[in-house]
Each structure stands twice: as C-alpha cells, then as structure tokens.
Amino acid sequence: MESWSDRQNLVVPEEISGRADKVLSTLISGMSRSRVQQSFEAGKVWRNDRILTKRDKVFPGETLHYHLLESVESLLEPVDIPLECLFEDDHVIFINKAPGMIVHPGSGTGPDTLVHALLHHCGEAFAQVGSVERPGIVHRLDKGTSGVIVVAKTQEAYLGLVQQFSQRTLKKSYMAIVTGNFKLHSGTYSYPIGRHPVHRYKMAIDPRGKPAETDWEVVERITRDFTLVRCVIHTGRTHQIRVHFGDSGFPLAGDETYGYKTVKFPDLHPPRVMLHAQSLGIIHPVTGESLELEASIPDDFLGFIGELTQ
C-alpha cells in the first residue's frame, strides 16, 4: 500500500515562475524529478484547493501544497565516518566538509558520502527529512570543494532552508586560488550560466542561461602567476565561481575543466580545484536566530600556498 508524507507547504519565491512540476522540483532541493512527477500523477499537488497538473503555470507569492510518496525502505545505510561539526542543534547541523567527500549518493558513488555519515551521526529520524534519496540536503558543494555546508535535521528546518536558498537571502563566502594577477583589487562578474552545449558535464557562460553574480576581492597576490581571492556569490549556480573566473581568463588552480593548464605550470601540483567555502550565514529556520559559521582553511589549501612561495 502506498504511503504519502504529511502535507507540505511552499511559497513560490520572487523570480521563479513557470510549469508547476519544474518549479516544485527547483524548490524541493535534492528531490528527483521522477518523485515529484509521482505527486502530480496522483493528484497530490494543489493550489487554493484546486489540484494542479504538472503543466499548470505557477507564479511568485503563490502557496503550493503537496504530498510526497514515501519510500518503503531506503537503500542508504549509516556509516561511521568522522565529521568536523561547526554547529549543531535539534534542527540544523553545519559541517566543514573535507575535500574529496561527495555530498550525497549518485551514480557510481560508494557508501562514503556526507549523507551516509550524517545518517550515522543524526539517527533514524534524519532519513525522513526532505528527500529519501538525499535526506536533509538543501545545497551542495563539489567533491573537490572543502568548507561549510548546512544540512537540515528536521522537516521544518528543511522547508525553511529551502525557502532561504530559493530567495537568495543567505550569505556565502569562498576563498579561491586563481591563476593570474589582477590589475584591479575587486570586481563583479554578472554573466548568466547554463549547461555547456557540447560537454554536458560542464557549465558555460550563456546569454540564455540563469543569472549569476559573483563579487570578488584580492586577499593576497601570492606570486606573479597566482592570486588568493575572496568571493561572495549572490546566486548558487552549478560551478558558478569556476565558470566566472575561467571564462574571464583566471581559472582556478587545478581546475582543468575550466581552463587551468598543467603544461604551463609543470612544476606545480595543486591537489584539487583550489576552492574553499569559507563561511555561510543563514537565519535559523526555526528559532529565527542569525547564524554565520566559518570553516578554517584546510591543510592541502595552505600547503599549496606554501608550494607557491617556496
């Protein structure tokens, strides 16, 4: 017998509109499109007491109500993996994600993701938060990116954080080591980003893409060829910082996908794409408290700076 979740409510934020299935998939971070489609097919999504079809248009400010089909059994198992916890209460947890750790399971991944670790750390109730496939996850960091990530531990916190990410009310700051020496001390990249037309695993600057804005400032001119920069992103597009700097001729150290040339620096060995999520600020989705957590720069990042200055 099918089992459905309790009713969930979401307010469509500004700048988001369109087909109901696409909007709902966007708002429920980490939810597979097929699982959202199940809700529409069963008549479990509505607005103002009227059942919505997946093709109906929805607009900013409207409240959507929905139920999600619950999985009979999750294939995910808890795994005892050490985590560096920056803050935790009954509703949210901030983790300093280690470089090399994948955030959630996917094709080709093993039982060593952040989600596996959190299932062990947070207990059984965590498995029911948000998406069955990606419990608690409201945003992601690339495998190679280290730093702060916030995860919801309760459904109330999950929905509140989804709203904040959708409405872009968070504060996200990154540190990056980029190739090149900037003439200016600071600047802004405001180029829209979309999927690369040929290489589907990449993103690219695309006039038809989604708006993306990255503020940056020079922290240290490490050498003539490498600069340490701080970035504040006002949108959360996939690979946003990497695409913006790579397209502008200043690819991140180690980022061969977006323009770093190992042949140009044969004696250097960046251990990964040199990007670190330094701080994340949110409004606590339950208490209303302002929280801003900072993750210390990891040893491999500092080690590469040391390599550059030898």
ABEGO torsion letter per residue (X at the ends): XBBBBBBBBBBBBBGBBEBAAAAAAAABBGBBAAAAAAAAAAGABBBGGBBBBAABBBBBGBBBBBBBBBBABBABBBBBBBBBBABBBAABBBBBBBBGBBABBBBGBBAABAAAAAAAAAEAAAAABEBAABBGBABBBBAABBEBBBBBABAAAAAAAAAAAAAGABBBBBBBBBBEBBABABBBBBBBBBBBAABAABBBBBAABBBBBBBBBBABBABAABBBBBBBBABBBBGAAAAAAAAAGBBBBGBAAAGBBAAABAABBBABBBBBBABBBBBBAAAGBBBBBBBBBBAAAAAAAAAAAX
